[in-house]
Amino acid sequence: EKALLVNKFELSIRTEATHGLILWSGKGVERSDYIALAIVDGRVQMTYDLGSKPVVLRSSVRVNTNRWIRIKAS
């Protein structure tokens, strides 16, 4: 039951890309739950929809600097 209350992930990336998909988890079927992590305009963007409506979170820091960065989400 505790796993249903908290979800966390952490990863490190290094890129020069301004756009690209990092992670996708979902069925790929219209109107199904999903979570996506991408680089959009040089910033990390996390998008998810767990049934009610899509949520979009975007970092304020540019990540396309070719330096290692750590991404944490919970």
N, CA, C and O atoms as a Maestro MAE file, in Angstrom:
{
 s_m_m2io_version
 :::
 2.0.0
}

f_m_ct {
 s_m_title
 :::
 protein
 m_atom[296] {
  # First column is atom index #
  i_m_mmod_type
  r_m_x_coord
  r_m_y_coord
  r_m_z_coord
  i_m_residue_number
  s_m_chain_name
  s_m_pdb_residue_name
  s_m_pdb_atom_name
  i_m_atomic_number
  :::
  1 25 0.810 -1.198 0.000 1 A "GLU " " N  " 7
  2 3 0.000 0.000 0.000 1 A "GLU " " CA " 6
  3 2 0.852 1.261 0.000 1 A "GLU " " C  " 6
  4 15 0.476 2.267 -0.602 1 A "GLU " " O  " 8
  5 25 2.008 1.211 0.679 2 A "LYS " " N  " 7
  6 3 2.863 2.383 0.726 2 A "LYS " " CA " 6
  7 2 3.356 2.779 -0.667 2 A "LYS " " C  " 6
  8 15 3.508 3.967 -0.951 2 A "LYS " " O  " 8
  9 25 3.604 1.807 -1.531 3 A "ALA " " N  " 7
  10 3 4.067 2.095 -2.893 3 A "ALA " " CA " 6
  11 2 3.034 2.892 -3.678 3 A "ALA " " C  " 6
  12 15 3.393 3.617 -4.606 3 A "ALA " " O  " 8
  13 25 1.785 2.775 -3.330 4 A "LEU " " N  " 7
  14 3 0.747 3.525 -4.019 4 A "LEU " " CA " 6
  15 2 0.734 4.989 -3.618 4 A "LEU " " C  " 6
  16 15 0.149 5.811 -4.324 4 A "LEU " " O  " 8
  17 25 1.361 5.336 -2.506 5 A "LEU " " N  " 7
  18 3 1.350 6.697 -2.011 5 A "LEU " " CA " 6
  19 2 2.484 7.553 -2.544 5 A "LEU " " C  " 6
  20 15 2.314 8.759 -2.724 5 A "LEU " " O  " 8
  21 25 3.645 6.949 -2.802 6 A "VAL " " N  " 7
  22 3 4.816 7.711 -3.215 6 A "VAL " " CA " 6
  23 2 5.512 7.016 -4.377 6 A "VAL " " C  " 6
  24 15 5.763 5.811 -4.335 6 A "VAL " " O  " 8
  25 25 5.817 7.780 -5.402 7 A "ASN " " N  " 7
  26 3 6.604 7.290 -6.530 7 A "ASN " " CA " 6
  27 2 7.769 8.249 -6.723 7 A "ASN " " C  " 6
  28 15 7.584 9.465 -6.748 7 A "ASN " " O  " 8
  29 25 8.979 7.691 -6.860 8 A "LYS " " N  " 7
  30 3 10.177 8.502 -7.040 8 A "LYS " " CA " 6
  31 2 11.034 7.908 -8.139 8 A "LYS " " C  " 6
  32 15 11.081 6.692 -8.320 8 A "LYS " " O  " 8
  33 25 11.713 8.780 -8.872 9 A "PHE " " N  " 7
  34 3 12.755 8.296 -9.759 9 A "PHE " " CA " 6
  35 2 13.845 9.346 -9.856 9 A "PHE " " C  " 6
  36 15 13.621 10.532 -9.617 9 A "PHE " " O  " 8
  37 25 15.028 8.875 -10.213 10 A "GLU " " N  " 7
  38 3 16.195 9.738 -10.325 10 A "GLU " " CA " 6
  39 2 17.054 9.211 -11.462 10 A "GLU " " C  " 6
  40 15 17.266 8.003 -11.572 10 A "GLU " " O  " 8
  41 25 17.550 10.107 -12.309 11 A "LEU " " N  " 7
  42 3 18.452 9.697 -13.374 11 A "LEU " " CA " 6
  43 2 19.384 10.837 -13.715 11 A "LEU " " C  " 6
  44 15 19.097 11.996 -13.414 11 A "LEU " " O  " 8
  45 25 20.494 10.513 -14.339 12 A "SER " " N  " 7
  46 3 21.460 11.512 -14.787 12 A "SER " " CA " 6
  47 2 21.548 11.469 -16.299 12 A "SER " " C  " 6
  48 15 21.547 10.399 -16.908 12 A "SER " " O  " 8
  49 25 21.625 12.655 -16.897 13 A "ILE " " N  " 7
  50 3 21.756 12.742 -18.355 13 A "ILE " " CA " 6
  51 2 22.818 13.788 -18.693 13 A "ILE " " C  " 6
  52 15 23.160 14.651 -17.885 13 A "ILE " " O  " 8
  53 25 23.315 13.674 -19.902 14 A "ARG " " N  " 7
  54 3 24.244 14.662 -20.458 14 A "ARG " " CA " 6
  55 2 23.876 14.798 -21.925 14 A "ARG " " C  " 6
  56 15 23.889 13.812 -22.661 14 A "ARG " " O  " 8
  57 25 23.550 16.000 -22.356 15 A "THR " " N  " 7
  58 3 23.085 16.168 -23.727 15 A "THR " " CA " 6
  59 2 23.352 17.579 -24.237 15 A "THR " " C  " 6
  60 15 23.533 18.522 -23.466 15 A "THR " " O  " 8
  61 25 23.370 17.688 -25.547 16 A "GLU " " N  " 7
  62 3 23.395 18.975 -26.233 16 A "GLU " " CA " 6
  63 2 22.090 19.191 -26.993 16 A "GLU " " C  " 6
  64 15 21.895 20.235 -27.614 16 A "GLU " " O  " 8
  65 25 21.201 18.205 -26.941 17 A "ALA " " N  " 7
  66 3 19.954 18.264 -27.702 17 A "ALA " " CA " 6
  67 2 19.013 19.334 -27.141 17 A "ALA " " C  " 6
  68 15 18.969 19.573 -25.934 17 A "ALA " " O  " 8
  69 25 18.275 19.962 -28.030 18 A "THR " " N  " 7
  70 3 17.262 20.927 -27.586 18 A "THR " " CA " 6
  71 2 15.880 20.289 -27.532 18 A "THR " " C  " 6
  72 15 14.979 20.816 -26.880 18 A "THR " " O  " 8
  73 25 15.707 19.160 -28.209 19 A "HIS " " N  " 7
  74 3 14.437 18.429 -28.199 19 A "HIS " " CA " 6
  75 2 14.726 16.931 -28.224 19 A "HIS " " C  " 6
  76 15 15.639 16.479 -28.916 19 A "HIS " " O  " 8
  77 25 13.946 16.167 -27.469 20 A "GLY " " N  " 7
  78 3 14.097 14.714 -27.501 20 A "GLY " " CA " 6
  79 2 13.346 14.045 -26.367 20 A "GLY " " C  " 6
  80 15 13.113 14.649 -25.320 20 A "GLY " " O  " 8
  81 25 12.972 12.801 -26.581 21 A "LEU " " N  " 7
  82 3 12.268 12.007 -25.587 21 A "LEU " " CA " 6
  83 2 13.278 11.230 -24.754 21 A "LEU " " C  " 6
  84 15 14.141 10.547 -25.303 21 A "LEU " " O  " 8
  85 25 13.176 11.330 -23.431 22 A "ILE " " N  " 7
  86 3 14.064 10.621 -22.516 22 A "ILE " " CA " 6
  87 2 13.398 9.362 -22.007 22 A "ILE " " C  " 6
  88 15 14.021 8.302 -21.965 22 A "ILE " " O  " 8
  89 25 12.138 9.465 -21.620 23 A "LEU " " N  " 7
  90 3 11.436 8.344 -21.015 23 A "LEU " " CA " 6
  91 2 9.957 8.420 -21.347 23 A "LEU " " C  " 6
  92 15 9.364 9.499 -21.335 23 A "LEU " " O  " 8
  93 25 9.367 7.276 -21.641 24 A "TRP " " N  " 7
  94 3 7.925 7.175 -21.882 24 A "TRP " " CA " 6
  95 2 7.428 5.910 -21.212 24 A "TRP " " C  " 6
  96 15 8.024 4.844 -21.368 24 A "TRP " " O  " 8
  97 25 6.349 6.021 -20.473 25 A "SER " " N  " 7
  98 3 5.703 4.851 -19.909 25 A "SER " " CA " 6
  99 2 4.204 5.012 -20.081 25 A "SER " " C  " 6
  100 15 3.593 5.924 -19.523 25 A "SER " " O  " 8
  101 25 3.633 4.131 -20.847 26 A "GLY " " N  " 7
  102 3 2.205 4.175 -21.132 26 A "GLY " " CA " 6
  103 2 1.870 3.144 -22.182 26 A "GLY " " C  " 6
  104 15 2.754 2.518 -22.766 26 A "GLY " " O  " 8
  105 25 0.600 2.976 -22.411 27 A "LYS " " N  " 7
  106 3 0.153 1.969 -23.368 27 A "LYS " " CA " 6
  107 2 0.142 2.476 -24.800 27 A "LYS " " C  " 6
  108 15 0.083 1.676 -25.734 27 A "LYS " " O  " 8
  109 25 0.197 3.774 -24.988 28 A "GLY " " N  " 7
  110 3 0.159 4.312 -26.339 28 A "GLY " " CA " 6
  111 2 -1.226 4.287 -26.944 28 A "GLY " " C  " 6
  112 15 -1.392 4.491 -28.147 28 A "GLY " " O  " 8
  113 25 -2.220 4.036 -26.110 29 A "VAL " " N  " 7
  114 3 -3.611 4.001 -26.557 29 A "VAL " " CA " 6
  115 2 -4.250 5.322 -26.154 29 A "VAL " " C  " 6
  116 15 -3.985 5.848 -25.073 29 A "VAL " " O  " 8
  117 25 -5.083 5.843 -27.020 30 A "GLU " " N  " 7
  118 3 -5.762 7.091 -26.711 30 A "GLU " " CA " 6
  119 2 -6.518 6.985 -25.393 30 A "GLU " " C  " 6
  120 15 -7.201 5.995 -25.129 30 A "GLU " " O  " 8
  121 25 -6.382 8.023 -24.570 31 A "ARG " " N  " 7
  122 3 -7.067 8.129 -23.280 31 A "ARG " " CA " 6
  123 2 -6.588 7.114 -22.248 31 A "ARG " " C  " 6
  124 15 -7.377 6.668 -21.415 31 A "ARG " " O  " 8
  125 25 -5.310 6.742 -22.289 32 A "SER " " N  " 7
  126 3 -4.761 5.860 -21.257 32 A "SER " " CA " 6
  127 2 -3.747 6.644 -20.421 32 A "SER " " C  " 6
  128 15 -3.241 7.674 -20.866 32 A "SER " " O  " 8
  129 25 -3.453 6.164 -19.228 33 A "ASP " " N  " 7
  130 3 -2.489 6.810 -18.345 33 A "ASP " " CA " 6
  131 2 -1.095 6.748 -18.952 33 A "ASP " " C  " 6
  132 15 -0.743 5.779 -19.624 33 A "ASP " " O  " 8
  133 25 -0.297 7.798 -18.710 34 A "TYR " " N  " 7
  134 3 1.082 7.813 -19.197 34 A "TYR " " CA " 6
  135 2 1.914 8.766 -18.350 34 A "TYR " " C  " 6
  136 15 1.386 9.587 -17.600 34 A "TYR " " O  " 8
  137 25 3.231 8.635 -18.493 35 A "ILE " " N  " 7
  138 3 4.197 9.589 -17.957 35 A "ILE " " CA " 6
  139 2 5.296 9.719 -19.004 35 A "ILE " " C  " 6
  140 15 5.727 8.726 -19.590 35 A "ILE " " O  " 8
  141 25 5.743 10.939 -19.233 36 A "ALA " " N  " 7
  142 3 6.779 11.187 -20.232 36 A "ALA " " CA " 6
  143 2 7.784 12.188 -19.684 36 A "ALA " " C  " 6
  144 15 7.421 13.130 -18.980 36 A "ALA " " O  " 8
  145 25 9.037 11.974 -20.012 37 A "LEU " " N  " 7
  146 3 10.101 12.902 -19.665 37 A "LEU " " CA " 6
  147 2 10.810 13.245 -20.963 37 A "LEU " " C  " 6
  148 15 11.237 12.354 -21.698 37 A "LEU " " O  " 8
  149 25 10.935 14.524 -21.244 38 A "ALA " " N  " 7
  150 3 11.496 14.948 -22.523 38 A "ALA " " CA " 6
  151 2 12.315 16.210 -22.349 38 A "ALA " " C  " 6
  152 15 12.266 16.869 -21.310 38 A "ALA " " O  " 8
  153 25 13.071 16.534 -23.389 39 A "ILE " " N  " 7
  154 3 13.739 17.821 -23.463 39 A "ILE " " CA " 6
  155 2 12.977 18.640 -24.494 39 A "ILE " " C  " 6
  156 15 12.824 18.231 -25.645 39 A "ILE " " O  " 8
  157 25 12.507 19.793 -24.064 40 A "VAL " " N  " 7
  158 3 11.743 20.693 -24.926 40 A "VAL " " CA " 6
  159 2 12.382 22.076 -24.816 40 A "VAL " " C  " 6
  160 15 12.466 22.642 -23.726 40 A "VAL " " O  " 8
  161 25 12.824 22.607 -25.933 41 A "ASP " " N  " 7
  162 3 13.508 23.906 -25.958 41 A "ASP " " CA " 6
  163 2 14.680 23.955 -24.977 41 A "ASP " " C  " 6
  164 15 14.925 24.984 -24.348 41 A "ASP " " O  " 8
  165 25 15.404 22.838 -24.848 42 A "GLY " " N  " 7
  166 3 16.588 22.789 -24.010 42 A "GLY " " CA " 6
  167 2 16.329 22.616 -22.524 42 A "GLY " " C  " 6
  168 15 17.263 22.659 -21.724 42 A "GLY " " O  " 8
  169 25 15.064 22.420 -22.144 43 A "ARG " " N  " 7
  170 3 14.698 22.242 -20.738 43 A "ARG " " CA " 6
  171 2 14.017 20.897 -20.532 43 A "ARG " " C  " 6
  172 15 13.383 20.371 -21.447 43 A "ARG " " O  " 8
  173 25 14.145 20.339 -19.332 44 A "VAL " " N  " 7
  174 3 13.475 19.071 -19.031 44 A "VAL " " CA " 6
  175 2 11.987 19.349 -18.813 44 A "VAL " " C  " 6
  176 15 11.607 20.286 -18.111 44 A "VAL " " O  " 8
  177 25 11.173 18.523 -19.425 45 A "GLN " " N  " 7
  178 3 9.721 18.631 -19.266 45 A "GLN " " CA " 6
  179 2 9.160 17.276 -18.892 45 A "GLN " " C  " 6
  180 15 9.440 16.276 -19.553 45 A "GLN " " O  " 8
  181 25 8.367 17.242 -17.833 46 A "MET " " N  " 7
  182 3 7.683 16.016 -17.408 46 A "MET " " CA " 6
  183 2 6.192 16.218 -17.633 46 A "MET " " C  " 6
  184 15 5.609 17.206 -17.185 46 A "MET " " O  " 8
  185 25 5.591 15.271 -18.330 47 A "THR " " N  " 7
  186 3 4.159 15.325 -18.613 47 A "THR " " CA " 6
  187 2 3.542 14.020 -18.164 47 A "THR " " C  " 6
  188 15 4.100 12.948 -18.398 47 A "THR " " O  " 8
  189 25 2.391 14.107 -17.518 48 A "TYR " " N  " 7
  190 3 1.701 12.881 -17.133 48 A "TYR " " CA " 6
  191 2 0.203 13.101 -17.113 48 A "TYR " " C  " 6
  192 15 -0.281 14.219 -16.940 48 A "TYR " " O  " 8
  193 25 -0.512 12.016 -17.293 49 A "ASP " " N  " 7
  194 3 -1.970 12.007 -17.199 49 A "ASP " " CA " 6
  195 2 -2.353 10.692 -16.545 49 A "ASP " " C  " 6
  196 15 -2.128 9.617 -17.101 49 A "ASP " " O  " 8
  197 25 -2.926 10.790 -15.375 50 A "LEU " " N  " 7
  198 3 -3.330 9.594 -14.635 50 A "LEU " " CA " 6
  199 2 -4.841 9.452 -14.596 50 A "LEU " " C  " 6
  200 15 -5.391 8.791 -13.715 50 A "LEU " " O  " 8
  201 25 -5.508 10.078 -15.557 51 A "GLY " " N  " 7
  202 3 -6.940 9.884 -15.687 51 A "GLY " " CA " 6
  203 2 -7.786 11.135 -15.650 51 A "GLY " " C  " 6
  204 15 -8.882 11.149 -16.211 51 A "GLY " " O  " 8
  205 25 -7.311 12.190 -15.003 52 A "SER " " N  " 7
  206 3 -8.149 13.380 -14.919 52 A "SER " " CA " 6
  207 2 -7.853 14.372 -16.038 52 A "SER " " C  " 6
  208 15 -8.754 14.746 -16.789 52 A "SER " " O  " 8
  209 25 -6.597 14.802 -16.155 53 A "LYS " " N  " 7
  210 3 -6.174 15.680 -17.253 53 A "LYS " " CA " 6
  211 2 -4.657 15.726 -17.285 53 A "LYS " " C  " 6
  212 15 -4.017 15.436 -16.274 53 A "LYS " " O  " 8
  213 25 -4.065 16.081 -18.414 54 A "PRO " " N  " 7
  214 3 -2.611 16.133 -18.516 54 A "PRO " " CA " 6
  215 2 -2.017 17.224 -17.622 54 A "PRO " " C  " 6
  216 15 -2.593 18.301 -17.473 54 A "PRO " " O  " 8
  217 25 -0.867 16.930 -17.037 55 A "VAL " " N  " 7
  218 3 -0.106 17.888 -16.228 55 A "VAL " " CA " 6
  219 2 1.254 18.041 -16.885 55 A "VAL " " C  " 6
  220 15 1.873 17.052 -17.279 55 A "VAL " " O  " 8
  221 25 1.720 19.280 -17.004 56 A "VAL " " N  " 7
  222 3 3.020 19.559 -17.619 56 A "VAL " " CA " 6
  223 2 3.868 20.337 -16.621 56 A "VAL " " C  " 6
  224 15 3.462 21.393 -16.135 56 A "VAL " " O  " 8
  225 25 5.056 19.801 -16.320 57 A "LEU " " N  " 7
  226 3 6.023 20.464 -15.446 57 A "LEU " " CA " 6
  227 2 7.285 20.700 -16.256 57 A "LEU " " C  " 6
  228 15 7.747 19.799 -16.956 57 A "LEU " " O  " 8
  229 25 7.850 21.901 -16.172 58 A "ARG " " N  " 7
  230 3 9.033 22.218 -16.968 58 A "ARG " " CA " 6
  231 2 10.083 22.884 -16.089 58 A "ARG " " C  " 6
  232 15 9.766 23.751 -15.275 58 A "ARG " " O  " 8
  233 25 11.337 22.472 -16.260 59 A "SER " " N  " 7
  234 3 12.423 23.068 -15.478 59 A "SER " " CA " 6
  235 2 12.693 24.494 -15.962 59 A "SER " " C  " 6
  236 15 12.432 24.842 -17.113 59 A "SER " " O  " 8
  237 25 13.213 25.288 -15.064 60 A "SER " " N  " 7
  238 3 13.581 26.660 -15.428 60 A "SER " " CA " 6
  239 2 15.034 26.743 -15.891 60 A "SER " " C  " 6
  240 15 15.472 27.775 -16.400 60 A "SER " " O  " 8
  241 25 15.775 25.653 -15.713 61 A "VAL " " N  " 7
  242 3 17.201 25.602 -16.042 61 A "VAL " " CA " 6
  243 2 17.415 24.856 -17.356 61 A "VAL " " C  " 6
  244 15 16.830 23.796 -17.577 61 A "VAL " " O  " 8
  245 25 18.243 25.405 -18.213 62 A "ARG " " N  " 7
  246 3 18.572 24.728 -19.468 62 A "ARG " " CA " 6
  247 2 19.462 23.522 -19.175 62 A "ARG " " C  " 6
  248 15 20.356 23.596 -18.332 62 A "ARG " " O  " 8
  249 25 19.218 22.425 -19.864 63 A "VAL " " N  " 7
  250 3 19.991 21.194 -19.641 63 A "VAL " " CA " 6
  251 2 20.813 20.781 -20.853 63 A "VAL " " C  " 6
  252 15 21.547 19.795 -20.781 63 A "VAL " " O  " 8
  253 25 20.716 21.490 -21.944 64 A "ASN " " N  " 7
  254 3 21.449 21.110 -23.161 64 A "ASN " " CA " 6
  255 2 22.835 21.743 -23.185 64 A "ASN " " C  " 6
  256 15 23.231 22.356 -24.176 64 A "ASN " " O  " 8
  257 25 23.569 21.588 -22.080 65 A "THR " " N  " 7
  258 3 24.889 22.199 -21.917 65 A "THR " " CA " 6
  259 2 26.039 21.208 -22.075 65 A "THR " " C  " 6
  260 15 27.202 21.586 -21.937 65 A "THR " " O  " 8
  261 25 25.729 19.946 -22.362 66 A "ASN " " N  " 7
  262 3 26.709 18.864 -22.460 66 A "ASN " " CA " 6
  263 2 27.435 18.636 -21.128 66 A "ASN " " C  " 6
  264 15 28.573 18.167 -21.109 66 A "ASN " " O  " 8
  265 25 26.776 18.967 -20.026 67 A "ARG " " N  " 7
  266 3 27.271 18.670 -18.679 67 A "ARG " " CA " 6
  267 2 26.307 17.703 -18.027 67 A "ARG " " C  " 6
  268 15 25.116 17.704 -18.336 67 A "ARG " " O  " 8
  269 25 26.819 16.875 -17.121 68 A "TRP " " N  " 7
  270 3 25.961 15.922 -16.420 68 A "TRP " " CA " 6
  271 2 25.006 16.673 -15.504 68 A "TRP " " C  " 6
  272 15 25.415 17.567 -14.763 68 A "TRP " " O  " 8
  273 25 23.730 16.301 -15.562 69 A "ILE " " N  " 7
  274 3 22.727 16.852 -14.663 69 A "ILE " " CA " 6
  275 2 21.958 15.697 -14.063 69 A "ILE " " C  " 6
  276 15 21.841 14.636 -14.676 69 A "ILE " " O  " 8
  277 25 21.440 15.895 -12.885 70 A "ARG " " N  " 7
  278 3 20.629 14.877 -12.203 70 A "ARG " " CA " 6
  279 2 19.194 15.345 -12.183 70 A "ARG " " C  " 6
  280 15 18.899 16.477 -11.802 70 A "ARG " " O  " 8
  281 25 18.305 14.464 -12.596 71 A "ILE " " N  " 7
  282 3 16.870 14.750 -12.603 71 A "ILE " " CA " 6
  283 2 16.224 13.896 -11.517 71 A "ILE " " C  " 6
  284 15 16.391 12.677 -11.491 71 A "ILE " " O  " 8
  285 25 15.490 14.544 -10.628 72 A "LYS " " N  " 7
  286 3 14.770 13.834 -9.573 72 A "LYS " " CA " 6
  287 2 13.308 14.232 -9.627 72 A "LYS " " C  " 6
  288 15 12.973 15.402 -9.812 72 A "LYS " " O  " 8
  289 25 12.447 13.247 -9.465 73 A "ALA " " N  " 7
  290 3 11.012 13.521 -9.413 73 A "ALA " " CA " 6
  291 2 10.387 12.630 -8.350 73 A "ALA " " C  " 6
  292 15 10.770 11.471 -8.187 73 A "ALA " " O  " 8
  293 25 9.434 13.181 -7.640 74 A "SER " " N  " 7
  294 3 8.714 12.382 -6.644 74 A "SER " " CA " 6
  295 2 7.276 12.865 -6.548 74 A "SER " " C  " 6
  296 15 6.495 12.325 -5.765 74 A "SER " " O  " 8
  :::
 }
 m_bond[295] {
  # First column is bond index #
  i_m_from
  i_m_to
  i_m_order
  :::
  1 1 2 1
  2 2 3 1
  3 3 4 2
  4 3 5 1
  5 5 6 1
  6 6 7 1
  7 7 8 2
  8 7 9 1
  9 9 10 1
  10 10 11 1
  11 11 12 2
  12 11 13 1
  13 13 14 1
  14 14 15 1
  15 15 16 2
  16 15 17 1
  17 17 18 1
  18 18 19 1
  19 19 20 2
  20 19 21 1
  21 21 22 1
  22 22 23 1
  23 23 24 2
  24 23 25 1
  25 25 26 1
  26 26 27 1
  27 27 28 2
  28 27 29 1
  29 29 30 1
  30 30 31 1
  31 31 32 2
  32 31 33 1
  33 33 34 1
  34 34 35 1
  35 35 36 2
  36 35 37 1
  37 37 38 1
  38 38 39 1
  39 39 40 2
  40 39 41 1
  41 41 42 1
  42 42 43 1
  43 43 44 2
  44 43 45 1
  45 45 46 1
  46 46 47 1
  47 47 48 2
  48 47 49 1
  49 49 50 1
  50 50 51 1
  51 51 52 2
  52 51 53 1
  53 53 54 1
  54 54 55 1
  55 55 56 2
  56 55 57 1
  57 57 58 1
  58 58 59 1
  59 59 60 2
  60 59 61 1
  61 61 62 1
  62 62 63 1
  63 63 64 2
  64 63 65 1
  65 65 66 1
  66 66 67 1
  67 67 68 2
  68 67 69 1
  69 69 70 1
  70 70 71 1
  71 71 72 2
  72 71 73 1
  73 73 74 1
  74 74 75 1
  75 75 76 2
  76 75 77 1
  77 77 78 1
  78 78 79 1
  79 79 80 2
  80 79 81 1
  81 81 82 1
  82 82 83 1
  83 83 84 2
  84 83 85 1
  85 85 86 1
  86 86 87 1
  87 87 88 2
  88 87 89 1
  89 89 90 1
  90 90 91 1
  91 91 92 2
  92 91 93 1
  93 93 94 1
  94 94 95 1
  95 95 96 2
  96 95 97 1
  97 97 98 1
  98 98 99 1
  99 99 100 2
  100 99 101 1
  101 101 102 1
  102 102 103 1
  103 103 104 2
  104 103 105 1
  105 105 106 1
  106 106 107 1
  107 107 108 2
  108 107 109 1
  109 109 110 1
  110 110 111 1
  111 111 112 2
  112 111 113 1
  113 113 114 1
  114 114 115 1
  115 115 116 2
  116 115 117 1
  117 117 118 1
  118 118 119 1
  119 119 120 2
  120 119 121 1
  121 121 122 1
  122 122 123 1
  123 123 124 2
  124 123 125 1
  125 125 126 1
  126 126 127 1
  127 127 128 2
  128 127 129 1
  129 129 130 1
  130 130 131 1
  131 131 132 2
  132 131 133 1
  133 133 134 1
  134 134 135 1
  135 135 136 2
  136 135 137 1
  137 137 138 1
  138 138 139 1
  139 139 140 2
  140 139 141 1
  141 141 142 1
  142 142 143 1
  143 143 144 2
  144 143 145 1
  145 145 146 1
  146 146 147 1
  147 147 148 2
  148 147 149 1
  149 149 150 1
  150 150 151 1
  151 151 152 2
  152 151 153 1
  153 153 154 1
  154 154 155 1
  155 155 156 2
  156 155 157 1
  157 157 158 1
  158 158 159 1
  159 159 160 2
  160 159 161 1
  161 161 162 1
  162 162 163 1
  163 163 164 2
  164 163 165 1
  165 165 166 1
  166 166 167 1
  167 167 168 2
  168 167 169 1
  169 169 170 1
  170 170 171 1
  171 171 172 2
  172 171 173 1
  173 173 174 1
  174 174 175 1
  175 175 176 2
  176 175 177 1
  177 177 178 1
  178 178 179 1
  179 179 180 2
  180 179 181 1
  181 181 182 1
  182 182 183 1
  183 183 184 2
  184 183 185 1
  185 185 186 1
  186 186 187 1
  187 187 188 2
  188 187 189 1
  189 189 190 1
  190 190 191 1
  191 191 192 2
  192 191 193 1
  193 193 194 1
  194 194 195 1
  195 195 196 2
  196 195 197 1
  197 197 198 1
  198 198 199 1
  199 199 200 2
  200 199 201 1
  201 201 202 1
  202 202 203 1
  203 203 204 2
  204 203 205 1
  205 205 206 1
  206 206 207 1
  207 207 208 2
  208 207 209 1
  209 209 210 1
  210 210 211 1
  211 211 212 2
  212 211 213 1
  213 213 214 1
  214 214 215 1
  215 215 216 2
  216 215 217 1
  217 217 218 1
  218 218 219 1
  219 219 220 2
  220 219 221 1
  221 221 222 1
  222 222 223 1
  223 223 224 2
  224 223 225 1
  225 225 226 1
  226 226 227 1
  227 227 228 2
  228 227 229 1
  229 229 230 1
  230 230 231 1
  231 231 232 2
  232 231 233 1
  233 233 234 1
  234 234 235 1
  235 235 236 2
  236 235 237 1
  237 237 238 1
  238 238 239 1
  239 239 240 2
  240 239 241 1
  241 241 242 1
  242 242 243 1
  243 243 244 2
  244 243 245 1
  245 245 246 1
  246 246 247 1
  247 247 248 2
  248 247 249 1
  249 249 250 1
  250 250 251 1
  251 251 252 2
  252 251 253 1
  253 253 254 1
  254 254 255 1
  255 255 256 2
  256 255 257 1
  257 257 258 1
  258 258 259 1
  259 259 260 2
  260 259 261 1
  261 261 262 1
  262 262 263 1
  263 263 264 2
  264 263 265 1
  265 265 266 1
  266 266 267 1
  267 267 268 2
  268 267 269 1
  269 269 270 1
  270 270 271 1
  271 271 272 2
  272 271 273 1
  273 273 274 1
  274 274 275 1
  275 275 276 2
  276 275 277 1
  277 277 278 1
  278 278 279 1
  279 279 280 2
  280 279 281 1
  281 281 282 1
  282 282 283 1
  283 283 284 2
  284 283 285 1
  285 285 286 1
  286 286 287 1
  287 287 288 2
  288 287 289 1
  289 289 290 1
  290 290 291 1
  291 291 292 2
  292 291 293 1
  293 293 294 1
  294 294 295 1
  295 295 296 2
  :::
 }
}
